[in-house]
């Protein structure tokens, strides 16, 4: 069995945003076991799994990414789309654009404190499109 869903996320501010509930809402009828693949169709945003209990983790991740990949570096040549664009591409490359999560017992088998996050790396990125593919039996 293979099912595929499209999801348009609302526009989020720059930073890391918990989107597990959006994924679960679209994937209501998961098989007893299998895999969920989540793919984002953008080069200036990314996906990650991280701690979902303490919001300060998201704030610290955002500060860390901004420290690792600052804006307005003199060696950037791709600058026509704004100061936040090239750093957003680098941050997307660091986080990745897809996640694969096991399905067990008809649910995504995430750890107790794990959640799925959108990394929005632009100041005004707009809504983001995801494709979610479910493989199972």
Beta strands, then each sheet from edge to edge (+ up, - down):
strand 1: 2-9
strand 2: 15-18
strand 3: 33-40
strand 4: 45-51
strand 5: 98-104
strand 6: 107-108
strand 7: 114-120
strand 8: 128-136
sheet 1: 1+ 8- 3+ 5- 6+
sheet 2: 2+ 7- 4+
end
